[in-house]
Amino acid sequence: MERRPAPSRGTAVRATRQGDAVSAALAETDAFTSAQDLHARLRAQGAAVGLTTVYRHLQVLADRGEVDMIRRDDGETVYRRCASDDHHHHLVCRSCGRTVEIAGPEIEAWTAKVANAEGFVDVVHTVEIYGTCTICAARPAT
């Protein structure tokens, strides 16, 4: 049985059918997705995966850097498998959840300048920009 490292926990987790199902379901969307929504999607597809298992596998994927996770305004953590392994940021549609990865070199320069001015080193950051995508903006208000 294949063992996969989970670096931040210092342990390995077994490669399982459920873990592969979670990973595959997450890869099917370009939007950030909650564990509950992912669980519901898997159950609708007939996968016998518990909600705790979904949470555990999402955490392992996040620990490995295979998915990005953000906390929405309502406090819920959502996950997304990103196309880029390079450092990037996100534009997120408030209506449909569609997400676009952006490089943002200006953000990197500004972050370095601010950190340097305050004497900070070894700085990390995330930036998510929320708005409404053109598709959702074109829909009539309900």
C-alpha positions in Angstrom: 0.0 0.0 0.0 1.4 3.4 -1.0 2.2 5.8 1.9 2.1 9.5 1.4 3.9 12.0 3.7 2.0 14.7 5.5 4.8 17.1 6.2 3.3 19.4 8.8 2.1 16.5 10.9 5.3 14.5 10.7 3.4 11.3 9.8 2.3 9.5 6.7 -1.2 8.7 5.7 -2.4 5.6 3.8 -3.4 6.1 0.1 -7.0 5.2 0.1 -9.9 5.0 -2.3 -11.7 7.6 -0.3 -8.7 10.0 -0.4 -8.4 9.5 -4.1 -12.2 10.2 -4.5 -11.8 13.5 -2.5 -8.9 14.6 -4.5 -10.6 13.8 -7.8 -13.8 15.6 -6.8 -11.9 18.6 -5.9 -10.1 18.6 -9.2 -13.4 18.8 -11.0 -14.1 22.4 -10.2 -12.3 25.7 -10.5 -14.1 27.2 -7.5 -13.2 27.0 -3.8 -15.3 24.3 -2.3 -16.3 23.5 1.3 -15.8 20.1 2.9 -19.6 19.8 3.3 -20.2 20.6 -0.4 -17.5 18.2 -1.5 -19.0 15.5 0.8 -22.5 16.0 -0.7 -21.1 15.8 -4.2 -19.3 12.5 -3.4 -22.4 11.0 -1.8 -24.5 12.0 -4.8 -22.0 10.1 -7.0 -22.4 7.1 -4.8 -19.1 7.3 -3.0 -19.1 5.9 0.6 -17.1 8.7 2.2 -17.8 10.2 5.6 -17.6 13.9 6.3 -14.8 13.4 8.8 -12.8 11.6 6.1 -13.3 14.4 3.7 -12.1 16.9 6.2 -9.0 14.8 7.0 -8.0 14.3 3.4 -8.5 18.0 2.6 -6.3 18.9 5.6 -3.6 16.4 4.4 -3.8 17.9 0.8 -3.5 21.4 2.3 -0.5 20.4 4.5 1.3 19.1 1.5 0.6 22.3 -0.5 -1.5 20.4 -3.0 -4.5 22.6 -2.4 -5.1 26.2 -1.3 -7.5 27.0 1.5 -9.1 30.2 2.4 -11.6 31.4 5.0 -14.7 33.0 3.6 -16.3 36.0 5.1 -18.8 33.7 6.9 -15.8 31.9 8.6 -16.1 28.7 6.5 -12.9 27.2 5.2 -12.9 26.3 1.5 -10.4 24.4 -0.6 -9.3 24.5 -4.2 -6.7 22.5 -6.3 -4.8 25.2 -8.1 -3.3 25.0 -11.5 -0.1 26.7 -10.5 2.5 25.4 -8.0 4.0 28.9 -8.0 3.0 31.5 -5.4 -0.2 33.2 -6.5 -3.3 34.9 -5.4 -7.0 34.6 -6.3 -9.9 36.6 -7.7 -13.1 34.9 -6.3 -16.6 35.5 -7.5 -19.0 36.1 -4.6 -21.9 34.7 -6.6 -20.7 31.5 -8.2 -17.4 30.9 -6.6 -15.5 31.0 -9.9 -11.8 31.6 -9.1 -9.0 32.9 -11.2 -5.4 32.6 -10.2 -3.3 35.8 -10.5 0.5 36.3 -10.1 0.4 39.8 -8.7 4.0 41.0 -8.9 2.9 44.4 -7.6 1.5 42.7 -4.5 4.9 40.9 -4.0 6.8 44.2 -4.3 4.5 46.0 -2.0 4.6 43.2 0.6 8.4 43.1 0.5 8.6 46.9 0.9 6.1 47.1 3.8 7.8 44.1 5.6 11.3 45.6 5.1 10.2 49.0 6.4 9.0 47.4 9.6 12.0 45.1 9.9 10.1 41.9 9.3 11.8 38.9 7.7 10.7 35.5 6.5 7.3 37.0 5.5 4.5 35.0 3.9 1.1 36.2 2.8 -2.1 35.4 0.9 -4.3 37.7 -1.0 -7.8 36.9 -2.1 -9.8 39.6 -4.1 -13.6 39.1 -4.0 -15.9 40.5 -6.6 -18.5 39.5 -9.2 -17.4 37.7 -12.4 -18.7 39.0 -15.7 -21.1 36.1 -16.2 -22.8 36.7 -12.8 -22.8 40.5 -13.3 -24.7 40.0 -16.6 -27.5 38.0 -15.0 -30.7 39.9 -14.2 -31.2 40.6 -10.5 -33.6 38.2 -8.8 
